[in-house]
Amino acid sequence: MHELLKLTLLKHQRRKIAGIVLATLFAVVSPVTRSLAADTPAANGPQRISLLAGALSVQRRGEFKQEHAPVSYVVKSAKGDHMIVNIIPVTKGLTMAGTVTSPTGATTGGPGGVIMNATLKESGDYRIEVNQHTMGSNYSSGNFILEVILAPAWLMH
């Protein structure tokens, strides 16, 4: 039983490391990457994330406040695309968490860092929610960078 748990954890760590390496490679080879821009929360819903033509990644600066948590984003994607979502805390000592919800309501996510690294099974709007992981920090506000890497299906084959 102990060995099975160790193997499962090792597999999860390798997958997470592979996701970070893949995210870095996509960011480096991307012909266009949208520059960081300060975002203000949308008054009536999630912030739309759009990639520029030819871009594979986008980064958004964000700020969370406990009274307005979580910070929500929406990105449109197609079945077969590969999406990597990375949350990078900027505030010292801050720990982040996030979830990604598919168009039909399936969710994935976890503590900050790479919260998703998967080939998408459906087309439509994917909702990304970012919040503080209170097991690691308990701040009233904090800053982060949300990085979304979206490789089209034709590039993955």
C-alpha positions as CSV (number, residue, x, y, z in Angstrom):
1,M,0.0,0.0,0.0
2,H,2.8,2.4,0.9
3,E,4.6,1.7,-2.4
4,L,1.4,2.4,-4.3
5,L,1.0,5.7,-2.6
6,K,4.7,6.6,-3.3
7,L,4.3,5.7,-7.0
8,T,1.0,7.7,-7.3
9,L,2.7,10.8,-5.8
10,L,5.7,10.4,-8.0
11,K,3.5,10.1,-11.1
12,H,1.6,13.3,-10.0
13,Q,4.9,15.2,-9.4
14,R,6.2,14.2,-12.8
15,R,3.0,15.3,-14.5
16,K,3.1,18.6,-12.8
17,I,6.8,19.1,-13.7
18,A,6.0,18.1,-17.3
19,G,3.2,20.7,-17.3
20,I,5.5,23.5,-16.1
21,V,8.1,22.5,-18.7
22,L,5.4,22.4,-21.5
23,A,4.1,25.8,-20.3
24,T,7.6,27.3,-20.5
25,L,8.2,25.8,-23.9
26,F,4.9,27.2,-25.3
27,A,5.6,30.6,-23.8
28,V,9.1,30.6,-25.4
29,V,8.0,29.5,-28.8
30,S,4.9,31.6,-28.9
31,P,5.2,34.1,-31.7
32,V,3.1,36.6,-29.8
33,T,2.5,36.8,-26.1
34,R,0.1,39.4,-24.7
35,S,1.9,41.6,-22.2
36,L,1.0,41.8,-18.6
37,A,-1.8,44.2,-17.9
38,A,-3.4,45.2,-14.6
39,D,-7.0,43.9,-14.5
40,T,-9.8,45.2,-12.5
41,P,-12.6,42.8,-11.6
42,A,-15.6,43.0,-13.9
43,A,-18.6,44.5,-12.1
44,N,-21.0,41.9,-13.5
45,G,-19.2,38.7,-14.0
46,P,-15.9,37.0,-15.1
47,Q,-13.3,38.8,-17.1
48,R,-13.0,37.6,-20.7
49,I,-9.5,36.4,-21.7
50,S,-8.7,36.5,-25.4
51,L,-5.4,35.5,-27.1
52,L,-4.1,37.7,-29.9
53,A,-4.0,36.1,-33.3
54,G,-1.1,33.6,-33.4
55,A,-0.5,33.7,-29.7
56,L,-0.3,30.6,-27.6
57,S,-0.3,32.2,-24.2
58,V,-1.6,35.2,-22.2
59,Q,-0.8,36.5,-18.8
60,R,-3.1,38.6,-16.6
61,R,-2.2,40.4,-13.4
62,G,-4.9,40.0,-10.9
63,E,-5.8,41.0,-7.4
64,F,-8.0,39.2,-5.0
65,K,-9.8,40.6,-2.0
66,Q,-11.4,38.3,0.6
67,E,-14.7,40.2,0.2
68,H,-14.7,39.7,-3.6
69,A,-13.1,36.2,-3.8
70,P,-12.8,34.3,-6.1
71,V,-11.6,36.3,-9.1
72,S,-13.2,34.8,-12.2
73,Y,-12.1,34.6,-15.9
74,V,-13.5,33.0,-19.0
75,V,-11.6,31.8,-22.0
76,K,-13.1,30.3,-25.2
77,S,-11.5,27.1,-26.5
78,A,-12.2,24.2,-28.8
79,K,-12.3,20.5,-28.3
80,G,-8.9,18.9,-28.8
81,D,-7.0,22.1,-27.8
82,H,-4.5,21.7,-25.0
83,M,-4.9,24.1,-22.0
84,I,-2.4,24.8,-19.2
85,V,-3.5,27.2,-16.5
86,N,-0.8,28.4,-14.1
87,I,-1.4,30.7,-11.0
88,I,1.7,32.6,-9.9
89,P,1.5,34.4,-6.5
90,V,3.2,37.9,-6.6
91,T,2.5,38.9,-2.9
92,K,5.2,37.5,-0.7
93,G,4.0,34.4,1.3
94,L,0.7,34.2,-0.6
95,T,-0.6,30.8,-1.6
96,M,-3.1,30.5,-4.3
97,A,-5.6,27.9,-5.5
98,G,-7.9,27.7,-8.5
99,T,-10.5,25.8,-10.5
100,V,-11.3,25.4,-14.1
101,T,-14.9,24.6,-15.1
102,S,-15.7,23.2,-18.5
103,P,-18.8,24.3,-20.5
104,T,-20.8,21.4,-19.2
105,G,-19.7,21.9,-15.6
106,A,-16.9,19.4,-15.1
107,T,-14.2,20.9,-12.8
108,T,-10.5,20.5,-12.2
109,G,-8.0,22.4,-10.1
110,G,-6.2,22.5,-6.9
111,P,-3.5,24.5,-5.0
112,G,-1.7,27.2,-7.0
113,G,0.9,26.6,-9.6
114,V,-0.3,24.5,-12.6
115,I,-3.9,23.8,-11.8
116,M,-4.8,22.4,-15.2
117,N,-2.7,20.6,-17.9
118,A,-5.1,18.8,-20.2
119,T,-6.4,18.2,-23.7
120,L,-10.0,19.7,-23.8
121,K,-12.9,17.3,-24.3
122,E,-15.4,20.0,-25.3
123,S,-15.7,23.3,-27.0
124,G,-17.0,26.5,-25.4
125,D,-16.3,28.8,-22.5
126,Y,-14.0,27.6,-19.7
127,R,-14.4,29.4,-16.4
128,I,-11.2,29.9,-14.3
129,E,-11.6,30.9,-10.7
130,V,-8.6,32.1,-8.7
131,N,-8.6,32.5,-4.9
132,Q,-6.3,32.3,-1.9
133,H,-5.4,28.8,-0.6
134,T,-6.2,29.5,3.1
135,M,-4.3,26.4,4.3
136,G,-1.1,28.3,3.4
137,S,-1.8,31.9,3.9
138,N,-4.7,34.1,5.2
139,Y,-4.3,37.6,3.7
140,S,-7.1,40.1,3.2
141,S,-5.8,40.8,-0.3
142,G,-3.0,39.8,-2.6
143,N,-1.7,40.0,-6.2
144,F,-1.1,37.1,-8.6
145,I,-0.4,36.4,-12.3
146,L,-2.7,34.1,-14.2
147,E,-1.1,32.4,-17.2
148,V,-3.2,30.6,-19.7
149,I,-1.5,28.6,-22.4
150,L,-3.7,27.3,-25.2
151,A,-2.2,25.2,-27.9
152,P,-4.6,24.5,-30.8
153,A,-5.4,20.8,-31.6
154,W,-3.6,21.0,-34.9
155,L,-0.3,21.9,-33.2
156,M,-0.6,19.0,-30.8
157,H,-0.6,16.3,-33.5
